[in-house]
Amino acid sequence: MSALDAVWALLVAAALTLVATPAAAALARRVGALDKPKERGLHDRPMPRLGGLAILAGALLAAALFLPLGLEARGIMVGAAIAALLGALDDTFDLPAAPKLAGQVLAAAVPVLSEVRVENATLPFLGALYFGPILGGVLTLVGIVAVMNVVNFTDGVDGLAAGVCAIAAITFAAIALSLGREEAGVLAALTAGAALGFLPHNFHPASIFMGESGSGLLGLLLACVAIQGVLKTAAVVALAFPLVILAVPILDTGFVVAKRIKYRRPVYLGDRSHFHHRFANIGFSQRRTVLYLYGWTVALAGLALALRFVPYSDDRGNFDAEWTAVLLVAGLAAAATSVYLVYILEILKFRRFRERQLRREAITRGLAPPAEEQITAEIEREVQTGEFSAVGRE
């Protein structure tokens, strides 16, 4: 296998997914697998799900053509098929949380039992850690299920999950191939291709959603790519790669879950606390929201690539000044993008728009404008809880 195989795998997966997606949409309409408008949603008409079936078709064909189907590869693809098919059942019948989680565990268990697991790791300051097959298998299973849900949580606005997964998978492919992990590189490339092939149908205005069948599938593939292509290496920064590359969906999920726990809400029930919901609440269109989050993901992916490819050290504690400066620039770019999106757009812009809106609402109702302290207290409450009405543009 080579980088050329990875390119071909990407192209084949993208092509088949692109042409198969309309058929998946037609099937969804026929069986009633539709996402109906709801309060926390951003669409205003019933949308077909089951986009994950088209993604699965593209991934399976590319794997059959370009991926040596040894034990690990077979386990990954069988697990991916289980994730997509069980997700399709959820897309059609809206399964309760417990059966849905059980299906994710089943899908993740297949690659873990096929030796796709992390039995040892090298951590900074701690050195080499050995988990063994049992503890390593359990930790890997939990990790795969976690990534499946991280991608699922991200799938709330047209094109977001597919685009973020494509960016992440391309980054993983480059890193895995550079580490000599050709099989993982091809797997990452076909994952990226399947996501990219689906994206033209899913970008706003979307004609189909990937649904649980797609988010579970892509999450499982990305987790397995991270394990096979990065975490199984002896590199000290191996753990940093998936955390940086998947930082946007991880932060979004962590933020939402923490807020639900804080306010004693079930973590599996949806709400409007996600990054894309909060951007919509300050007046961003779906396209602008997605493009900003793409940019954030690209900035973090650039940092991961810099950590891998920039020769800032000779591994003996000696740093090259110029290359270290390049790495610092990549780090600063990622940090600045994160601060801008999380703080300035989310908090400062919301405060400005919401302050003006509260004053206008009082005038419209014939009331005296609220005092500065009242406005500040109300905005603080809304920022903390995420409970506020949409704020229009001016």
VMD Tcl script that draws the C-alpha trace (Angstrom):
set ca {
  {0.00 0.00 0.00}
  {1.07 3.58 -0.60}
  {-0.16 7.15 -0.52}
  {-1.52 6.58 -4.03}
  {-3.77 3.81 -2.71}
  {-5.05 6.25 -0.11}
  {-5.86 8.81 -2.79}
  {-7.71 6.23 -4.87}
  {-9.59 4.99 -1.81}
  {-10.71 8.56 -1.10}
  {-11.87 9.11 -4.67}
  {-13.75 5.81 -4.97}
  {-15.48 6.24 -1.60}
  {-16.44 9.80 -2.51}
  {-17.78 8.86 -5.95}
  {-19.97 5.97 -4.76}
  {-21.29 7.90 -1.76}
  {-22.13 10.84 -4.01}
  {-24.24 8.75 -6.39}
  {-25.74 6.52 -3.67}
  {-27.01 9.32 -1.43}
  {-30.15 10.14 -3.48}
  {-31.11 6.46 -3.30}
  {-30.67 6.54 0.48}
  {-32.90 9.62 0.64}
  {-35.57 7.87 -1.42}
  {-35.40 4.83 0.85}
  {-35.73 7.05 3.93}
  {-38.89 8.65 2.56}
  {-40.33 5.25 1.68}
  {-39.81 3.72 5.14}
  {-40.61 6.92 7.04}
  {-37.10 7.58 8.35}
  {-37.69 11.33 8.52}
  {-36.35 13.96 10.90}
  {-39.36 16.15 11.66}
  {-38.96 19.82 12.65}
  {-38.58 20.33 16.38}
  {-37.90 23.19 18.72}
  {-34.15 22.57 19.04}
  {-33.71 21.79 15.32}
  {-32.63 24.23 12.63}
  {-34.72 22.84 9.76}
  {-38.35 23.67 8.97}
  {-39.52 20.60 7.03}
  {-39.28 16.80 7.39}
  {-35.84 15.65 6.22}
  {-34.87 12.13 5.14}
  {-32.26 10.41 7.26}
  {-30.32 7.24 6.39}
  {-27.49 9.15 4.72}
  {-25.20 6.82 6.65}
  {-26.19 3.94 4.37}
  {-24.71 5.76 1.37}
  {-21.60 6.58 3.41}
  {-21.34 2.90 4.33}
  {-21.60 1.83 0.69}
  {-18.75 4.13 -0.32}
  {-16.56 3.06 2.58}
  {-17.14 -0.67 2.01}
  {-16.36 -0.52 -1.71}
  {-13.15 1.47 -1.17}
  {-12.10 -0.92 1.61}
  {-12.73 -3.96 -0.60}
  {-10.59 -2.48 -3.38}
  {-7.73 -0.84 -1.51}
  {-7.58 -2.20 2.05}
  {-5.98 -5.59 2.77}
  {-8.77 -7.34 4.64}
  {-6.84 -8.89 7.48}
  {-8.32 -9.54 10.92}
  {-8.18 -5.92 12.07}
  {-9.52 -4.43 8.84}
  {-12.36 -6.96 8.71}
  {-13.25 -6.19 12.31}
  {-13.34 -2.47 11.62}
  {-15.52 -2.74 8.55}
  {-17.91 -5.26 10.16}
  {-18.18 -2.96 13.18}
  {-18.81 -0.02 10.84}
  {-21.58 -1.95 9.06}
  {-23.20 -2.85 12.39}
  {-23.01 0.78 13.53}
  {-24.63 1.99 10.30}
  {-27.37 -0.65 10.20}
  {-28.32 -0.33 13.86}
  {-28.20 3.44 13.43}
  {-30.59 3.06 10.50}
  {-33.03 1.30 12.82}
  {-32.79 4.25 15.18}
  {-33.28 6.69 12.29}
  {-36.47 4.83 11.37}
  {-37.98 3.98 14.76}
  {-36.36 6.50 17.19}
  {-35.01 3.92 19.61}
  {-34.71 4.73 23.35}
  {-31.30 5.66 24.74}
  {-30.49 2.24 26.28}
  {-30.91 0.12 23.09}
  {-29.06 2.80 21.13}
  {-26.09 2.63 23.52}
  {-26.18 -1.17 23.47}
  {-25.95 -1.07 19.67}
  {-22.95 1.26 19.83}
  {-21.22 -1.05 22.31}
  {-21.89 -4.04 20.05}
  {-20.50 -2.25 17.01}
  {-17.40 -1.09 18.90}
  {-16.81 -4.54 20.41}
  {-16.25 -6.13 16.99}
  {-13.04 -4.21 16.12}
  {-11.85 -4.44 19.74}
  {-12.18 -8.24 19.62}
  {-10.34 -8.11 16.27}
  {-7.25 -6.68 18.03}
  {-8.04 -3.04 17.30}
  {-7.15 -1.93 20.81}
  {-4.52 0.04 22.66}
  {-2.63 -2.23 25.04}
  {0.18 0.22 25.83}
  {0.85 3.92 25.49}
  {3.71 6.35 25.94}
  {2.78 9.44 27.92}
  {4.86 12.55 28.68}
  {6.46 12.43 32.14}
  {4.97 8.97 32.78}
  {6.78 7.00 30.11}
  {5.46 3.69 28.80}
  {2.23 2.32 30.29}
  {1.06 -1.26 29.74}
  {-2.67 -1.94 30.00}
  {-2.83 -5.48 28.72}
  {-5.50 -6.95 26.44}
  {-8.39 -6.85 28.95}
  {-8.01 -3.36 30.42}
  {-6.77 -2.07 27.07}
  {-9.81 -3.59 25.36}
  {-12.21 -2.01 27.83}
  {-10.57 1.41 27.54}
  {-10.58 1.15 23.74}
  {-14.24 0.13 23.70}
  {-15.16 3.13 25.85}
  {-13.09 5.40 23.62}
  {-14.73 4.19 20.40}
  {-18.24 4.61 21.83}
  {-17.27 8.06 23.09}
  {-16.11 9.18 19.63}
  {-19.29 7.78 18.06}
  {-21.33 9.98 20.39}
  {-19.05 12.98 19.90}
  {-19.74 12.87 16.16}
  {-23.43 12.32 16.82}
  {-23.59 15.40 19.05}
  {-21.92 17.43 16.29}
  {-24.50 16.45 13.70}
  {-26.98 19.24 14.35}
  {-26.59 21.64 11.44}
  {-26.31 21.07 7.68}
  {-22.87 19.85 6.66}
  {-21.14 20.21 10.02}
  {-20.47 16.60 11.02}
  {-19.58 15.49 7.49}
  {-17.18 18.40 6.96}
  {-15.50 18.12 10.36}
  {-15.09 14.35 9.91}
  {-13.60 14.86 6.44}
  {-11.06 17.40 7.73}
  {-10.17 15.14 10.66}
  {-9.84 12.04 8.49}
  {-7.59 13.77 5.94}
  {-5.37 14.95 8.78}
  {-5.25 11.47 10.29}
  {-4.40 10.03 6.86}
  {-1.41 12.34 6.44}
  {-0.09 11.56 9.93}
  {-0.69 7.80 9.70}
  {1.04 7.52 6.31}
  {4.01 9.52 7.60}
  {4.33 7.09 10.53}
  {4.38 4.10 8.21}
  {0.84 3.06 9.11}
  {-0.31 2.55 5.52}
  {-3.40 0.51 6.39}
  {-4.63 3.17 8.79}
  {-3.79 5.84 6.22}
  {-5.97 4.15 3.60}
  {-8.75 3.67 6.16}
  {-8.60 7.37 7.05}
  {-8.62 8.34 3.37}
  {-11.70 6.27 2.54}
  {-13.42 7.72 5.63}
  {-12.64 11.21 4.35}
  {-13.85 10.28 0.86}
  {-17.16 8.90 2.11}
  {-17.76 12.05 4.17}
  {-16.83 14.31 1.24}
  {-19.08 12.39 -1.15}
  {-22.00 12.90 1.19}
  {-21.28 16.58 1.82}
  {-22.73 18.03 -1.46}
  {-26.13 16.57 -0.50}
  {-25.82 17.62 3.15}
  {-24.42 21.16 2.91}
  {-27.02 23.87 3.47}
  {-29.69 23.66 2.20}
  {-29.41 19.93 2.84}
  {-31.51 17.38 0.98}
  {-30.70 14.57 3.44}
  {-29.26 14.04 6.93}
  {-26.69 11.38 7.75}
  {-28.68 10.39 10.84}
  {-27.51 7.99 13.53}
  {-26.50 5.59 10.77}
  {-23.91 8.08 9.53}
  {-22.69 9.63 12.76}
  {-22.13 6.27 14.42}
  {-20.37 4.91 11.34}
  {-18.05 7.90 10.91}
  {-17.36 8.06 14.63}
  {-16.35 4.40 14.73}
  {-14.13 4.74 11.67}
  {-12.41 7.85 13.03}
  {-11.81 6.19 16.39}
  {-10.32 3.10 14.73}
  {-8.14 5.30 12.51}
  {-6.84 7.11 15.59}
  {-6.07 3.80 17.29}
  {-4.43 2.07 14.32}
  {-2.69 5.09 12.85}
  {-1.57 7.06 15.89}
  {-2.21 5.61 19.33}
  {-0.44 2.31 18.61}
  {2.80 4.12 17.85}
  {5.49 4.81 20.43}
  {5.43 8.56 19.75}
  {5.25 10.64 22.91}
  {2.79 13.06 21.30}
  {0.58 10.26 19.95}
  {-2.23 11.02 22.39}
  {-2.14 14.70 21.44}
  {-2.96 14.05 17.77}
  {-6.55 12.76 18.15}
  {-7.28 15.21 20.97}
  {-6.19 18.18 18.84}
  {-7.70 16.96 15.56}
  {-11.08 16.19 17.16}
  {-10.96 19.12 19.60}
  {-13.97 20.95 18.15}
  {-16.49 18.10 18.50}
  {-14.89 17.02 21.81}
  {-15.20 20.53 23.27}
  {-18.75 20.86 22.00}
  {-19.74 17.54 23.56}
  {-17.93 18.28 26.81}
  {-19.57 21.69 27.07}
  {-23.05 20.31 26.43}
  {-22.73 17.30 28.74}
  {-21.31 19.44 31.56}
  {-24.20 21.89 31.22}
  {-26.80 19.12 31.27}
  {-25.21 17.60 34.37}
  {-25.03 21.01 36.03}
  {-28.75 21.60 35.51}
  {-29.63 17.96 36.27}
  {-30.88 17.14 32.81}
  {-30.41 13.70 31.17}
  {-27.22 13.83 29.10}
  {-28.89 11.94 26.24}
  {-31.73 14.45 25.74}
  {-31.09 17.11 23.12}
  {-31.15 20.84 23.77}
  {-29.92 24.09 22.24}
  {-26.58 24.31 24.05}
  {-24.35 23.16 21.18}
  {-21.93 25.58 19.55}
  {-24.00 25.65 16.35}
  {-27.20 26.44 18.27}
  {-25.54 29.24 20.18}
  {-24.15 30.71 16.95}
  {-27.66 30.58 15.49}
  {-28.93 32.41 18.56}
  {-26.65 35.37 17.85}
  {-27.83 35.63 14.26}
  {-25.45 33.38 12.29}
  {-26.83 31.58 9.26}
  {-26.28 27.83 8.98}
  {-23.66 28.30 6.29}
  {-21.74 30.89 8.25}
  {-21.87 28.77 11.39}
  {-20.54 25.73 9.55}
  {-17.79 27.66 7.76}
  {-16.58 29.19 11.03}
  {-16.48 25.77 12.68}
  {-14.70 24.34 9.63}
  {-12.11 27.09 10.02}
  {-11.65 26.26 13.68}
  {-11.19 22.57 12.83}
  {-8.68 23.40 10.10}
  {-6.67 25.60 12.48}
  {-6.45 22.77 15.02}
  {-5.67 20.24 12.30}
  {-2.85 22.53 11.18}
  {-1.43 22.43 14.70}
  {-1.55 18.63 14.70}
  {0.24 18.51 11.34}
  {2.84 20.96 12.63}
  {3.46 18.78 15.67}
  {4.09 15.85 13.34}
  {5.99 17.40 10.45}
  {7.82 20.49 11.74}
  {11.37 19.40 12.76}
  {11.54 21.70 15.79}
  {13.68 19.29 17.86}
  {16.32 16.63 17.29}
  {14.65 14.44 19.98}
  {17.61 15.01 22.30}
  {16.39 18.22 23.86}
  {17.94 20.53 21.25}
  {15.49 22.91 19.57}
  {15.87 24.59 16.20}
  {14.96 28.26 16.65}
  {13.38 28.80 13.21}
  {11.32 25.60 13.17}
  {10.28 26.16 16.77}
  {8.99 29.57 15.70}
  {6.96 27.91 12.94}
  {5.45 25.53 15.47}
  {4.66 28.40 17.81}
  {2.91 30.27 14.99}
  {0.73 27.18 14.32}
  {-0.04 26.94 18.02}
  {-0.87 30.62 18.29}
  {-3.12 30.43 15.23}
  {-5.05 27.52 16.76}
  {-5.27 29.29 20.12}
  {-6.36 32.60 18.58}
  {-9.06 30.87 16.51}
  {-10.33 29.06 19.60}
  {-10.43 32.23 21.69}
  {-12.15 34.16 18.91}
  {-14.90 31.62 18.36}
  {-15.50 30.53 21.94}
  {-15.19 33.88 23.65}
  {-15.61 36.83 21.32}
  {-18.39 35.47 19.10}
  {-20.14 33.48 21.81}
  {-19.99 35.92 24.71}
  {-19.10 39.46 23.66}
  {-21.18 39.57 20.50}
  {-24.10 37.95 22.28}
  {-23.91 40.47 25.09}
  {-23.94 43.40 22.67}
  {-26.85 42.11 20.59}
  {-28.85 40.92 23.58}
  {-28.45 44.22 25.46}
  {-29.89 46.14 22.53}
  {-32.67 43.60 22.07}
  {-33.78 43.79 25.72}
  {-33.98 47.58 25.49}
  {-36.01 47.43 22.25}
  {-38.38 44.83 23.74}
  {-39.12 47.14 26.69}
  {-39.80 50.11 24.40}
  {-42.05 48.00 22.15}
  {-44.13 47.01 25.18}
  {-44.38 50.63 26.33}
  {-42.20 49.99 29.38}
  {-39.33 51.99 30.75}
  {-35.93 50.73 29.57}
  {-34.49 48.26 32.11}
  {-31.70 49.44 34.37}
  {-28.14 48.49 33.52}
  {-28.01 46.11 36.50}
  {-31.16 44.32 35.33}
  {-29.79 43.90 31.82}
  {-26.47 42.59 33.14}
  {-28.20 40.11 35.47}
  {-30.49 38.81 32.69}
  {-27.61 38.39 30.22}
  {-25.52 36.58 32.83}
  {-28.39 34.17 33.44}
  {-28.88 33.51 29.73}
  {-25.16 33.01 29.07}
  {-24.91 30.52 31.94}
  {-27.99 28.50 31.03}
  {-28.00 28.89 27.25}
  {-31.72 29.69 27.49}
  {-32.38 32.68 25.29}
  {-34.31 33.56 22.18}
  {-32.68 34.06 18.80}
  {-30.96 37.38 18.32}
  {-31.42 38.92 14.90}
  {-28.87 40.86 12.87}
  {-28.76 44.62 12.78}
}
mol new
graphics top color blue
foreach p $ca { graphics top sphere $p radius 0.5 }
foreach p [lrange $ca 0 end-1] q [lrange $ca 1 end] { graphics top cylinder $p $q radius 0.2 }
display resetview
